[in-house]
Amino acid sequence: MSHDHSQHNHAPASLKNINRVFYIGIILNSVFTAVEFVFGYLSNSLALISDASHNLSDVASLIISLLGMKLAQKAANYTYTYGYKKASILASLINAVLLLIVVFSIFKEAIERLTAPPEVMGKVIIITAIIGVLINSISALLFFKGQKSDINVKGAFIHLMVDALVSVGVVIAGIIIHYTQWNLIDPILSFVIGGIIVVSTYGLLKESLKLTLDGIPKEIDYHKIETLIAENKHVKNVHHIHIWALSSNINALTAHVCLDNNSYSQQEIMKIKDEIKHQIEHHKIQHITLEIDADVDSCKDVNC
């Protein structure tokens, strides 16, 4: 077996800049979360407290994601032969579960407030939420580039964008409360915030759970990879294809490839293997192991 990636390098870019972005995001959102909790309590606003709870879960998510990515970069050893790469996927799963727990708490408190909505301070809500829009928008923009190639970064980006949109809603609610004294809008908005969290989290939960169970990453088409290998002019058939995620941005593949005749030299077999690997690497699969069988007779009865 071989893990060679041939002459070309299609590995993910360095995570140094992404790590820096996580640190900045954690600091910005930690400060704002503390401010929002204080002003939510002072203004008696469940909407602000709910948003602050959501922001707190995002801070926890950013920390967990960062730890997961740090672990993913640790070297392999005799116990963990792939290293700790899977930690980044587990971090994504934990993030999604945390958000759903937050939603449950928000809904519970909102239901209690529907029957007797307390008076809230609209002006404080407006000012605090505007700060939230700015902080969350800036934080989300920091993650915009990296979210296209990493599920962890994508999760952080989605959370922060949702937070920015939710803060816009809180601003609108504050304006309504300030000018109409309609305090019922506060628990109603809390339900809206909770609903947005559920919708935005579902995809992340589904994908991270699938990757935890070694399902195929959604950006990879199994049949396309199978066809790509089978169409090589030297290949008779291919079977036992397994594709899974090693981490949130590194995918792996193993396959048994049967060649079309027995006459290939070892050098020719290695060249065929490198050709196939190079093609596969263009489909977001970085860690490739191919078992090559040049014995045509041994492949006759294989069900592909």
Backbone as CSV, one residue per row, in Angstrom:
resi,resn,N_x,N_y,N_z,CA_x,CA_y,CA_z,C_x,C_y,C_z
1,MET,0.848,-1.201,0.000,0.000,0.000,0.000,0.875,1.239,0.000
2,SER,0.308,2.306,-0.560,1.092,3.541,-0.646,0.207,4.736,-0.384
3,HIS,0.776,5.753,0.260,0.035,6.996,0.525,0.624,8.151,-0.256
4,ASP,1.397,7.824,-1.270,2.032,8.877,-2.075,0.996,9.708,-2.800
5,HIS,1.248,10.978,-2.933,0.307,11.876,-3.601,0.852,12.323,-4.943
6,SER,1.717,11.535,-5.508,2.344,11.808,-6.800,3.058,13.140,-6.812
7,GLN,3.246,13.715,-8.003,4.095,14.906,-8.111,3.388,16.188,-7.723
8,HIS,2.112,16.150,-7.589,1.360,17.376,-7.363,0.816,17.425,-5.944
9,ASN,0.687,18.624,-5.430,0.172,18.793,-4.071,-1.172,19.486,-4.094
10,HIS,-2.207,18.714,-3.734,-3.549,19.280,-3.695,-4.041,19.378,-2.255
11,ALA,-3.124,19.341,-1.290,-3.505,19.398,0.118,-4.061,20.758,0.461
12,PRO,-4.873,20.837,1.558,-5.440,22.117,1.960,-4.368,23.116,2.328
13,ALA,-4.675,24.384,2.183,-3.729,25.445,2.523,-3.463,25.461,4.019
14,SER,-2.415,26.124,4.427,-2.046,26.232,5.831,-3.191,26.810,6.644
15,LEU,-3.353,26.249,7.861,-4.444,26.699,8.725,-4.022,27.838,9.645
16,LYS,-2.818,28.379,9.427,-2.315,29.435,10.307,-3.239,30.642,10.318
17,ASN,-3.651,31.102,9.131,-4.537,32.270,9.051,-5.904,31.969,9.632
18,ILE,-6.398,30.757,9.412,-7.702,30.366,9.957,-7.656,30.371,11.480
19,ASN,-6.565,29.862,12.056,-6.420,29.872,13.514,-6.453,31.295,14.062
20,ARG,-5.787,32.209,13.365,-5.778,33.605,13.795,-7.187,34.196,13.770
21,VAL,-7.925,33.853,12.737,-9.302,34.332,12.609,-10.155,33.823,13.764
22,PHE,-9.947,32.578,14.152,-10.697,32.012,15.280,-10.402,32.782,16.565
23,TYR,-9.132,33.103,16.801,-8.768,33.863,18.006,-9.463,35.227,18.023
24,ILE,-9.442,35.908,16.899,-10.084,37.228,16.818,-11.585,37.100,17.052
25,GLY,-12.201,36.093,16.412,-13.635,35.868,16.568,-14.014,35.566,18.002
26,ILE,-13.207,34.763,18.682,-13.478,34.410,20.078,-13.431,35.650,20.973
27,ILE,-12.406,36.477,20.788,-12.261,37.683,21.618,-13.414,38.656,21.389
28,LEU,-13.714,38.963,20.120,-14.790,39.911,19.796,-16.128,39.450,20.357
29,ASN,-16.455,38.173,20.140,-17.766,37.676,20.552,-17.865,37.455,22.059
30,SER,-16.746,37.172,22.712,-16.761,37.030,24.174,-17.093,38.368,24.834
31,VAL,-16.444,39.421,24.353,-16.696,40.756,24.906,-18.143,41.170,24.676
32,PHE,-18.631,40.977,23.444,-20.002,41.385,23.153,-21.024,40.551,23.908
33,THR,-20.780,39.260,24.067,-21.706,38.393,24.802,-21.869,38.877,26.235
34,ALA,-20.749,39.234,26.868,-20.811,39.741,28.244,-21.623,41.034,28.302
35,VAL,-21.385,41.931,27.349,-22.123,43.203,27.292,-23.614,42.944,27.077
36,GLU,-23.944,42.014,26.172,-25.347,41.750,25.858,-26.083,41.115,27.034
37,PHE,-25.417,40.218,27.761,-26.034,39.624,28.949,-26.357,40.699,29.987
38,VAL,-25.393,41.590,30.216,-25.589,42.656,31.217,-26.748,43.553,30.830
39,PHE,-26.774,44.027,29.591,-27.823,44.934,29.166,-29.162,44.213,28.973
40,GLY,-29.112,42.924,28.649,-30.341,42.141,28.576,-30.993,42.024,29.943
41,TYR,-30.149,41.823,30.949,-30.650,41.734,32.329,-31.175,43.089,32.803
42,LEU,-30.429,44.150,32.515,-30.832,45.493,32.968,-32.111,45.966,32.289
43,SER,-32.290,45.571,31.009,-33.486,46.009,30.275,-34.635,45.015,30.375
44,ASN,-34.376,43.888,31.056,-35.389,42.839,31.241,-35.848,42.255,29.906
45,SER,-34.932,42.183,28.949,-35.282,41.710,27.607,-34.845,40.264,27.376
46,LEU,-35.838,39.377,27.178,-35.531,37.986,26.868,-34.883,37.869,25.490
47,ALA,-35.294,38.758,24.574,-34.717,38.729,23.223,-33.204,38.948,23.284
48,LEU,-32.783,39.937,24.098,-31.343,40.191,24.240,-30.642,39.033,24.946
49,ILE,-31.280,38.524,26.018,-30.681,37.413,26.756,-30.604,36.168,25.870
50,SER,-31.653,35.941,25.057,-31.655,34.802,24.131,-30.541,34.950,23.108
51,ASP,-30.406,36.158,22.578,-29.355,36.414,21.594,-27.978,36.266,22.238
52,ALA,-27.866,36.723,23.493,-26.596,36.587,24.214,-26.275,35.107,24.454
53,SER,-27.304,34.308,24.760,-27.111,32.865,24.947,-26.627,32.228,23.659
54,HIS,-27.231,32.664,22.562,-26.814,32.171,21.253,-25.364,32.560,20.978
55,ASN,-25.028,33.808,21.294,-23.649,34.270,21.101,-22.675,33.507,21.992
56,LEU,-23.123,33.192,23.219,-22.275,32.428,24.133,-22.001,31.039,23.571
57,SER,-23.050,30.440,22.985,-22.855,29.114,22.378,-21.910,29.214,21.192
58,ASP,-21.954,30.357,20.493,-21.038,30.555,19.368,-19.590,30.690,19.841
59,VAL,-19.412,31.375,20.967,-18.068,31.490,21.537,-17.550,30.091,21.906
60,ALA,-18.435,29.304,22.552,-18.059,27.934,22.905,-17.762,27.125,21.645
61,SER,-18.579,27.337,20.598,-18.384,26.626,19.334,-17.045,26.983,18.702
62,LEU,-16.707,28.281,18.738,-15.431,28.724,18.165,-14.258,28.104,18.918
63,ILE,-14.382,28.054,20.242,-13.314,27.472,21.062,-13.169,25.983,20.772
64,ILE,-14.315,25.270,20.728,-14.297,23.830,20.457,-13.744,23.561,19.066
65,SER,-14.170,24.378,18.094,-13.684,24.213,16.720,-12.180,24.431,16.640
66,LEU,-11.705,25.464,17.338,-10.272,25.760,17.340,-9.489,24.601,17.954
67,LEU,-9.995,24.083,19.089,-9.331,22.947,19.731,-9.336,21.733,18.805
68,GLY,-10.482,21.522,18.120,-10.592,20.406,17.193,-9.588,20.517,16.065
69,MET,-9.432,21.747,15.534,-8.495,21.958,14.432,-7.047,21.823,14.903
70,LYS,-6.793,22.255,16.141,-5.442,22.097,16.706,-5.109,20.609,16.854
71,LEU,-6.085,19.843,17.371,-5.871,18.408,17.533,-5.676,17.730,16.177
72,ALA,-6.417,18.206,15.178,-6.335,17.621,13.837,-4.938,17.779,13.234
73,GLN,-4.177,18.763,13.721,-2.838,19.014,13.185,-1.750,18.231,13.925
74,LYS,-2.144,17.533,15.015,-1.164,16.744,15.765,-0.738,15.521,14.950
75,ALA,0.487,15.133,15.128,1.037,14.015,14.355,0.392,12.687,14.749
76,ALA,0.396,11.765,13.807,-0.122,10.425,14.072,0.827,9.681,15.012
77,ASN,0.302,8.648,15.678,1.138,7.815,16.535,0.673,6.370,16.410
78,TYR,1.253,5.490,17.202,0.920,4.073,17.069,-0.485,3.751,17.585
79,THR,-1.042,4.622,18.382,-2.410,4.410,18.869,-3.424,5.034,17.933
80,TYR,-3.148,6.287,17.505,-4.016,6.983,16.555,-3.249,7.134,15.241
81,THR,-3.367,6.119,14.389,-2.534,6.059,13.186,-2.882,7.125,12.153
82,TYR,-4.072,7.731,12.271,-4.422,8.859,11.415,-4.232,10.185,12.148
83,GLY,-3.656,10.123,13.341,-3.549,11.328,14.159,-4.889,11.628,14.818
84,TYR,-5.152,12.910,15.068,-6.390,13.324,15.737,-7.269,14.144,14.801
85,LYS,-7.147,13.853,13.505,-7.864,14.643,12.500,-9.372,14.632,12.700
86,LYS,-9.908,13.518,13.164,-11.361,13.379,13.331,-11.905,14.343,14.397
87,ALA,-11.026,14.869,15.222,-11.459,15.776,16.290,-12.178,16.994,15.733
88,SER,-11.772,17.464,14.552,-12.415,18.638,13.967,-13.862,18.348,13.567
89,ILE,-14.136,17.099,13.167,-15.502,16.709,12.817,-16.346,16.566,14.084
90,LEU,-15.760,15.969,15.113,-16.477,15.851,16.393,-16.806,17.235,16.948
91,ALA,-15.910,18.194,16.738,-16.153,19.562,17.189,-17.376,20.144,16.497
92,SER,-17.527,19.884,15.207,-18.687,20.368,14.468,-19.976,19.767,15.011
93,LEU,-19.925,18.473,15.342,-21.102,17.798,15.888,-21.485,18.381,17.250
94,ILE,-20.488,18.612,18.091,-20.743,19.204,19.410,-21.340,20.603,19.262
95,ASN,-20.826,21.373,18.315,-21.352,22.720,18.066,-22.835,22.685,17.756
96,ALA,-23.221,21.779,16.873,-24.622,21.681,16.462,-25.513,21.292,17.638
97,VAL,-25.058,20.341,18.437,-25.840,19.898,19.598,-25.981,21.030,20.621
98,LEU,-24.898,21.789,20.826,-24.937,22.921,21.756,-26.010,23.939,21.353
99,LEU,-26.075,24.232,20.069,-27.057,25.200,19.588,-28.480,24.726,19.830
100,LEU,-28.731,23.447,19.637,-30.078,22.911,19.855,-30.459,22.963,21.335
101,ILE,-29.486,22.775,22.210,-29.748,22.898,23.656,-30.122,24.339,24.001
102,VAL,-29.419,25.282,23.383,-29.727,26.705,23.589,-31.143,27.016,23.131
103,VAL,-31.551,26.463,21.991,-32.906,26.697,21.463,-33.959,26.229,22.457
104,PHE,-33.744,25.063,23.048,-34.700,24.527,24.029,-34.875,25.495,25.195
105,SER,-33.781,26.046,25.695,-33.842,26.998,26.816,-34.583,28.272,26.426
106,ILE,-34.334,28.749,25.214,-34.997,29.962,24.738,-36.499,29.748,24.637
107,PHE,-36.911,28.642,24.041,-38.339,28.338,23.884,-39.034,28.216,25.235
108,LYS,-38.368,27.561,26.171,-38.948,27.360,27.498,-39.232,28.704,28.177
109,GLU,-38.271,29.604,28.146,-38.440,30.921,28.770,-39.466,31.770,28.026
110,ALA,-39.477,31.673,26.716,-40.415,32.452,25.908,-41.857,32.048,26.171
111,ILE,-42.093,30.754,26.338,-43.451,30.262,26.629,-43.943,30.844,27.945
112,GLU,-43.077,30.901,28.945,-43.451,31.440,30.249,-43.786,32.932,30.161
113,ARG,-43.108,33.647,29.252,-43.317,35.096,29.141,-44.528,35.475,28.276
114,LEU,-45.036,34.531,27.507,-46.157,34.854,26.627,-47.397,35.290,27.408
115,THR,-47.637,34.661,28.543,-48.835,34.977,29.333,-48.703,36.302,30.076
116,ALA,-47.512,36.652,30.466,-47.322,37.913,31.204,-46.007,38.558,30.806
117,PRO,-45.959,39.158,29.619,-44.713,39.784,29.162,-44.314,40.962,30.044
118,PRO,-43.102,40.964,30.590,-42.659,42.071,31.442,-42.302,43.296,30.610
119,GLU,-42.223,44.440,31.268,-41.819,45.660,30.579,-40.325,45.597,30.270
120,VAL,-39.988,46.056,29.080,-38.583,46.051,28.679,-38.185,47.447,28.189
121,MET,-36.872,47.696,28.172,-36.356,49.016,27.777,-35.943,48.982,26.301
122,GLY,-36.803,49.544,25.450,-36.579,49.489,24.012,-35.293,50.143,23.558
123,LYS,-34.946,51.297,24.130,-33.760,52.024,23.682,-32.482,51.240,23.960
124,VAL,-32.424,50.594,25.113,-31.243,49.787,25.459,-31.113,48.614,24.485
125,ILE,-32.251,48.013,24.142,-32.258,46.892,23.197,-31.718,47.342,21.840
126,ILE,-32.174,48.492,21.379,-31.763,49.016,20.070,-30.254,49.216,20.005
127,ILE,-29.713,49.921,21.002,-28.274,50.236,21.007,-27.429,48.957,21.081
128,THR,-27.821,48.055,22.002,-27.058,46.813,22.180,-27.097,45.952,20.921
129,ALA,-28.289,45.860,20.310,-28.437,45.022,19.113,-27.666,45.590,17.922
130,ILE,-27.591,46.907,17.797,-26.818,47.519,16.711,-25.338,47.155,16.850
131,ILE,-24.844,47.180,18.087,-23.462,46.749,18.334,-23.303,45.295,17.908
132,GLY,-24.336,44.480,18.200,-24.310,43.071,17.825,-24.236,42.862,16.319
133,VAL,-24.975,43.669,15.585,-24.952,43.588,14.116,-23.527,43.833,13.610
134,LEU,-22.887,44.861,14.145,-21.531,45.217,13.715,-20.514,44.121,14.077
135,ILE,-20.547,43.671,15.332,-19.589,42.657,15.798,-19.740,41.360,15.022
136,ASN,-20.991,40.895,14.874,-21.224,39.617,14.198,-20.911,39.694,12.705
137,SER,-21.199,40.832,12.092,-20.909,40.994,10.662,-19.404,40.981,10.412
138,ILE,-18.661,41.709,11.249,-17.199,41.737,11.118,-16.614,40.343,11.334
139,SER,-17.118,39.653,12.362,-16.628,38.305,12.667,-16.925,37.342,11.523
140,ALA,-18.132,37.413,10.970,-18.522,36.525,9.867,-17.645,36.751,8.642
141,LEU,-17.344,38.017,8.349,-16.510,38.335,7.186,-15.105,37.731,7.322
142,LEU,-14.626,37.637,8.563,-13.308,37.044,8.799,-13.274,35.574,8.379
143,PHE,-14.443,34.905,8.488,-14.523,33.480,8.176,-14.997,33.202,6.748
144,PHE,-15.304,34.250,5.994,-15.934,34.065,4.676,-15.078,33.226,3.724
145,LYS,-13.816,33.522,3.640,-12.950,32.827,2.686,-12.754,31.356,3.060
146,GLY,-12.464,31.110,4.327,-12.175,29.737,4.760,-13.369,28.817,4.787
147,GLN,-14.606,29.361,4.834,-15.802,28.527,4.964,-16.088,27.691,3.723
148,LYS,-15.420,28.007,2.606,-15.665,27.262,1.371,-14.953,25.910,1.356
149,SER,-13.985,25.722,2.246,-13.188,24.500,2.191,-13.138,23.709,3.491
150,ASP,-13.811,24.180,4.543,-13.727,23.503,5.834,-15.066,23.578,6.545
151,ILE,-15.605,22.432,6.944,-16.922,22.388,7.584,-16.922,23.111,8.929
152,ASN,-15.767,23.087,9.637,-15.665,23.803,10.904,-15.781,25.305,10.700
153,VAL,-15.031,25.809,9.733,-15.061,27.243,9.431,-16.441,27.625,8.890
154,LYS,-17.014,26.738,8.075,-18.347,26.996,7.541,-19.365,27.100,8.673
155,GLY,-19.243,26.198,9.655,-20.147,26.253,10.799,-20.043,27.565,11.545
156,ALA,-18.804,28.025,11.754,-18.584,29.303,12.434,-19.166,30.452,11.616
157,PHE,-18.939,30.421,10.312,-19.448,31.474,9.424,-20.975,31.536,9.467
158,ILE,-21.630,30.365,9.379,-23.097,30.314,9.411,-23.629,30.868,10.728
159,HIS,-23.028,30.439,11.836,-23.474,30.900,13.148,-23.385,32.421,13.259
160,LEU,-22.270,32.973,12.814,-22.053,34.415,12.954,-22.955,35.223,12.022
161,MET,-23.197,34.702,10.828,-24.115,35.379,9.910,-25.532,35.365,10.460
162,VAL,-25.929,34.225,10.999,-27.253,34.125,11.625,-27.356,35.091,12.790
163,ASP,-26.298,35.175,13.588,-26.287,36.114,14.712,-26.471,37.554,14.236
164,ALA,-25.816,37.907,13.137,-25.940,39.260,12.602,-27.384,39.541,12.179
165,LEU,-28.005,38.561,11.518,-29.393,38.723,11.073,-30.350,38.795,12.261
166,VAL,-30.069,37.949,13.258,-30.899,37.958,14.469,-30.791,39.308,15.171
167,SER,-29.591,39.860,15.214,-29.401,41.166,15.847,-30.182,42.260,15.122
168,VAL,-30.270,42.135,13.793,-31.095,43.081,13.030,-32.549,42.974,13.485
169,GLY,-33.008,41.732,13.677,-34.374,41.522,14.166,-34.581,42.102,15.548
170,VAL,-33.570,41.975,16.395,-33.667,42.526,17.754,-33.736,44.058,17.706
171,VAL,-32.989,44.675,16.789,-33.054,46.133,16.614,-34.488,46.547,16.264
172,ILE,-35.084,45.820,15.319,-36.459,46.132,14.893,-37.426,45.968,16.059
173,ALA,-37.242,44.885,16.835,-38.101,44.656,17.999,-37.940,45.783,19.019
174,GLY,-36.693,46.226,19.219,-36.450,47.326,20.157,-37.146,48.602,19.727
175,ILE,-37.132,48.873,18.433,-37.813,50.062,17.894,-39.315,49.970,18.144
176,ILE,-39.880,48.777,17.890,-41.323,48.571,18.110,-41.682,48.782,19.577
177,ILE,-40.877,48.187,20.471,-41.136,48.317,21.912,-41.002,49.778,22.353
178,HIS,-39.978,50.444,21.849,-39.731,51.828,22.260,-40.880,52.762,21.874
179,TYR,-41.459,52.556,20.684,-42.472,53.491,20.197,-43.911,53.029,20.450
180,THR,-44.120,51.727,20.714,-45.508,51.238,20.903,-45.750,50.625,22.278
181,GLN,-44.679,50.336,23.023,-44.769,49.660,24.321,-45.384,48.264,24.210
182,TRP,-45.317,47.681,23.024,-45.856,46.327,22.824,-44.795,45.310,23.241
183,ASN,-44.770,44.987,24.541,-43.734,44.143,25.117,-43.830,42.674,24.699
184,LEU,-44.987,42.279,24.174,-45.157,40.892,23.748,-44.219,40.519,22.595
185,ILE,-43.758,41.528,21.882,-42.852,41.265,20.754,-41.545,40.625,21.228
186,ASP,-41.180,40.859,22.488,-39.927,40.323,23.032,-39.924,38.794,23.058
187,PRO,-40.919,38.125,23.704,-40.929,36.652,23.653,-41.219,36.106,22.252
188,ILE,-42.020,36.851,21.463,-42.305,36.404,20.097,-41.007,36.353,19.283
189,LEU,-40.190,37.398,19.431,-38.913,37.432,18.719,-38.000,36.313,19.189
190,SER,-38.114,35.933,20.452,-37.305,34.836,20.974,-37.625,33.523,20.255
191,PHE,-38.913,33.314,19.962,-39.313,32.136,19.192,-38.712,32.194,17.784
192,VAL,-38.726,33.386,17.196,-38.165,33.554,15.847,-36.672,33.239,15.857
193,ILE,-35.967,33.764,16.870,-34.532,33.498,16.998,-34.281,31.997,17.111
194,GLY,-35.071,31.345,17.957,-34.927,29.897,18.136,-35.161,29.137,16.840
195,GLY,-36.190,29.546,16.099,-36.492,28.896,14.826,-35.362,29.047,13.827
196,ILE,-34.784,30.249,13.773,-33.656,30.497,12.863,-32.462,29.624,13.239
197,ILE,-32.222,29.482,14.531,-31.111,28.652,14.987,-31.311,27.196,14.543
198,VAL,-32.543,26.688,14.711,-32.834,25.300,14.333,-32.601,25.081,12.843
199,VAL,-33.132,25.998,12.020,-33.001,25.865,10.567,-31.535,25.926,10.133
200,SER,-30.797,26.880,10.700,-29.400,27.062,10.291,-28.499,25.949,10.807
201,THR,-28.917,25.278,11.874,-28.091,24.244,12.489,-28.334,22.863,11.889
202,TYR,-29.506,22.643,11.312,-29.882,21.304,10.841,-28.865,20.738,9.847
203,GLY,-28.489,21.544,8.849,-27.543,21.073,7.839,-26.197,20.710,8.442
204,LEU,-25.724,21.552,9.371,-24.449,21.299,10.032,-24.515,20.020,10.866
205,LEU,-25.625,19.841,11.597,-25.803,18.643,12.421,-25.819,17.388,11.551
206,LYS,-26.574,17.446,10.453,-26.704,16.296,9.556,-25.361,15.912,8.944
207,GLU,-24.628,16.910,8.434,-23.359,16.626,7.772,-22.297,16.156,8.761
208,SER,-22.201,16.799,9.928,-21.179,16.412,10.900,-21.455,15.020,11.462
209,LEU,-22.745,14.670,11.638,-23.092,13.329,12.113,-22.721,12.286,11.053
210,LYS,-22.980,12.604,9.794,-22.636,11.688,8.706,-21.125,11.466,8.630
211,LEU,-20.353,12.538,8.752,-18.899,12.413,8.680,-18.335,11.673,9.893
212,THR,-18.969,11.845,11.048,-18.562,11.121,12.250,-18.720,9.620,12.047
213,LEU,-19.754,9.245,11.289,-20.021,7.831,11.000,-19.334,7.365,9.712
214,ASP,-18.357,8.152,9.247,-17.569,7.825,8.048,-18.395,7.779,6.766
215,GLY,-19.429,8.611,6.701,-20.177,8.754,5.458,-19.374,9.566,4.456
216,ILE,-19.775,9.513,3.188,-19.064,10.255,2.145,-19.364,11.746,2.261
217,PRO,-18.354,12.602,2.261,-18.591,14.059,2.299,-19.493,14.490,1.149
218,LYS,-20.343,15.463,1.414,-21.371,15.832,0.437,-20.799,16.387,-0.868
219,GLU,-19.567,16.895,-0.847,-18.999,17.465,-2.067,-18.399,16.398,-2.985
220,ILE,-18.441,15.134,-2.551,-17.852,14.044,-3.341,-18.938,13.112,-3.866
221,ASP,-18.874,12.802,-5.163,-19.823,11.911,-5.825,-19.170,10.536,-5.983
222,TYR,-19.680,9.551,-5.255,-19.103,8.205,-5.274,-19.054,7.636,-6.693
223,HIS,-20.180,7.727,-7.408,-20.268,7.149,-8.750,-19.339,7.857,-9.732
224,LYS,-19.142,9.141,-9.528,-18.233,9.897,-10.387,-16.800,9.419,-10.198
225,ILE,-16.420,9.162,-8.941,-15.078,8.664,-8.646,-14.907,7.255,-9.210
226,GLU,-15.920,6.431,-9.034,-15.878,5.065,-9.551,-15.698,5.060,-11.067
227,THR,-16.468,5.916,-11.753,-16.380,6.016,-13.209,-15.023,6.543,-13.646
228,LEU,-14.518,7.524,-12.920,-13.225,8.130,-13.237,-12.117,7.072,-13.241
229,ILE,-12.126,6.182,-12.234,-11.100,5.139,-12.149,-11.313,4.098,-13.242
230,ALA,-12.575,3.682,-13.412,-12.893,2.626,-14.376,-12.600,3.032,-15.819
231,GLU,-12.665,4.336,-16.100,-12.454,4.807,-17.467,-10.980,4.891,-17.860
232,ASN,-10.092,4.682,-16.903,-8.674,4.651,-17.247,-8.432,3.500,-18.225
233,LYS,-7.693,3.748,-19.281,-7.526,2.765,-20.357,-6.820,1.481,-19.915
234,HIS,-6.150,1.508,-18.790,-5.436,0.328,-18.300,-6.252,-0.467,-17.284
235,VAL,-7.412,0.041,-16.880,-8.196,-0.558,-15.804,-9.297,-1.459,-16.354
236,LYS,-9.356,-2.694,-15.828,-10.420,-3.614,-16.207,-11.663,-3.373,-15.357
237,ASN,-11.487,-3.259,-14.070,-12.591,-2.914,-13.168,-12.047,-2.383,-11.852
238,VAL,-12.931,-1.815,-11.074,-12.562,-1.277,-9.761,-13.657,-1.634,-8.767
239,HIS,-13.266,-1.982,-7.558,-14.254,-2.344,-6.539,-13.694,-2.030,-5.147
240,HIS,-14.495,-2.354,-4.141,-14.115,-2.068,-2.750,-13.673,-0.612,-2.567
241,ILE,-14.434,0.299,-3.139,-14.125,1.727,-2.985,-14.697,2.226,-1.659
242,HIS,-13.857,2.842,-0.875,-14.296,3.441,0.396,-13.821,4.886,0.434
243,ILE,-14.743,5.791,0.704,-14.423,7.224,0.765,-14.964,7.772,2.080
244,TRP,-14.143,8.494,2.811,-14.581,9.054,4.083,-13.769,10.297,4.409
245,ALA,-14.185,11.019,5.432,-13.493,12.239,5.847,-12.532,11.923,6.987
246,LEU,-11.260,12.248,6.793,-10.282,12.112,7.873,-10.410,13.260,8.855
247,SER,-10.747,14.435,8.324,-10.943,15.626,9.152,-11.971,16.503,8.453
248,SER,-12.157,17.703,8.959,-13.144,18.596,8.358,-12.709,19.117,6.997
249,ASN,-11.431,18.915,6.620,-10.991,19.377,5.298,-10.036,18.413,4.580
250,ILE,-9.931,17.192,5.080,-9.101,16.179,4.427,-9.914,14.901,4.242
251,ASN,-10.017,14.442,2.989,-10.783,13.245,2.671,-9.859,12.113,2.245
252,ALA,-10.316,10.876,2.440,-9.494,9.711,2.120,-10.257,8.732,1.240
253,LEU,-9.498,7.915,0.503,-10.086,6.890,-0.366,-9.192,5.658,-0.391
254,THR,-9.831,4.497,-0.366,-9.134,3.243,-0.646,-9.927,2.517,-1.727
255,ALA,-9.235,1.805,-2.599,-9.913,1.075,-3.671,-9.038,-0.057,-4.188
256,HIS,-9.691,-1.086,-4.696,-9.000,-2.218,-5.320,-9.179,-2.075,-6.824
257,VAL,-8.060,-1.914,-7.536,-8.099,-1.681,-8.982,-7.516,-2.891,-9.713
258,CYS,-8.294,-3.459,-10.633,-7.830,-4.576,-11.450,-7.403,-4.056,-12.827
259,LEU,-6.191,-4.380,-13.237,-5.694,-3.939,-14.535,-6.137,-4.903,-15.648
260,ASP,-5.965,-4.457,-16.879,-6.535,-5.203,-18.009,-5.667,-6.339,-18.525
261,ASN,-4.417,-6.461,-18.059,-3.597,-7.620,-18.456,-2.475,-7.842,-17.452
262,ASN,-1.756,-8.950,-17.659,-0.723,-9.356,-16.703,0.684,-8.908,-17.091
263,SER,0.805,-8.183,-18.175,2.132,-7.923,-18.741,2.811,-6.651,-18.249
264,TYR,2.158,-5.895,-17.375,2.749,-4.629,-16.923,3.923,-4.866,-15.989
265,SER,4.954,-4.076,-16.180,6.101,-4.130,-15.260,5.746,-3.365,-13.989
266,GLN,6.566,-3.535,-12.961,6.324,-2.822,-11.703,6.362,-1.308,-11.918
267,GLN,7.269,-0.865,-12.758,7.378,0.569,-13.054,6.117,1.086,-13.755
268,GLU,5.586,0.285,-14.682,4.367,0.688,-15.390,3.166,0.718,-14.453
269,ILE,3.116,-0.241,-13.535,2.013,-0.279,-12.556,2.048,0.963,-11.667
270,MET,3.248,1.361,-11.236,3.379,2.559,-10.403,2.957,3.811,-11.174
271,LYS,3.266,3.854,-12.452,2.878,4.997,-13.285,1.362,5.072,-13.430
272,ILE,0.708,3.914,-13.630,-0.763,3.859,-13.732,-1.390,4.320,-12.415
273,LYS,-0.815,3.840,-11.327,-1.325,4.224,-10.003,-1.227,5.739,-9.803
274,ASP,-0.100,6.335,-10.187,0.081,7.782,-10.040,-0.901,8.565,-10.911
275,GLU,-1.172,8.044,-12.101,-2.142,8.705,-12.996,-3.526,8.740,-12.346
276,ILE,-3.938,7.594,-11.814,-5.259,7.501,-11.175,-5.335,8.406,-9.953
277,LYS,-4.274,8.386,-9.141,-4.256,9.224,-7.937,-4.357,10.705,-8.292
278,HIS,-3.627,11.104,-9.310,-3.647,12.509,-9.710,-5.046,12.944,-10.120
279,GLN,-5.751,12.087,-10.838,-7.125,12.398,-11.247,-8.044,12.522,-10.040
280,ILE,-7.895,11.594,-9.107,-8.755,11.587,-7.911,-8.504,12.822,-7.054
281,GLU,-7.252,13.249,-6.959,-6.913,14.401,-6.117,-7.625,15.670,-6.553
282,HIS,-8.003,15.753,-7.817,-8.735,16.921,-8.311,-10.196,16.928,-7.846
283,HIS,-10.599,15.882,-7.131,-11.978,15.783,-6.646,-12.031,15.845,-5.122
284,LYS,-11.151,16.640,-4.541,-11.133,16.928,-3.101,-10.875,15.689,-2.243
285,ILE,-10.069,14.786,-2.767,-9.631,13.620,-1.994,-8.110,13.663,-1.942
286,GLN,-7.556,13.792,-0.734,-6.128,14.036,-0.588,-5.334,12.800,-0.158
287,HIS,-5.977,11.887,0.547,-5.271,10.730,1.112,-5.773,9.485,0.384
288,ILE,-4.944,8.937,-0.523,-5.403,7.883,-1.437,-4.556,6.630,-1.299
289,THR,-5.211,5.494,-1.134,-4.540,4.206,-1.085,-5.173,3.294,-2.128
290,LEU,-4.369,2.849,-3.103,-4.873,1.979,-4.170,-4.176,0.623,-4.097
291,GLU,-4.978,-0.422,-4.123,-4.427,-1.770,-4.229,-4.541,-2.178,-5.692
292,ILE,-3.413,-2.365,-6.338,-3.395,-2.681,-7.768,-3.215,-4.184,-7.971
293,ASP,-4.094,-4.774,-8.789,-4.010,-6.200,-9.100,-3.852,-6.371,-10.602
294,ALA,-2.685,-6.859,-11.046,-2.430,-7.046,-12.468,-2.756,-8.462,-12.927
295,ASP,-3.218,-9.289,-11.985,-3.589,-10.668,-12.322,-5.028,-10.675,-12.826
296,VAL,-5.195,-10.739,-14.140,-6.527,-10.656,-14.739,-7.441,-11.762,-14.247
297,ASP,-6.903,-12.968,-14.088,-7.734,-14.108,-13.691,-8.339,-13.917,-12.303
298,SER,-7.593,-13.270,-11.413,-8.093,-13.075,-10.044,-9.218,-12.057,-9.983
299,CYS,-9.385,-11.276,-11.041,-10.431,-10.249,-11.067,-11.683,-10.683,-11.823
300,LYS,-11.651,-11.869,-12.392,-12.767,-12.286,-13.248,-14.101,-12.336,-12.522
301,ASP,-14.101,-12.857,-11.314,-15.358,-13.082,-10.602,-15.727,-11.953,-9.657
302,VAL,-15.001,-10.873,-9.717,-15.272,-9.748,-8.823,-16.538,-9.025,-9.244
303,ASN,-17.425,-8.811,-8.293,-18.664,-8.067,-8.578,-18.418,-6.600,-8.315
304,CYS,-18.358,-5.802,-9.384,-18.044,-4.381,-9.250,-19.296,-3.551,-9.148
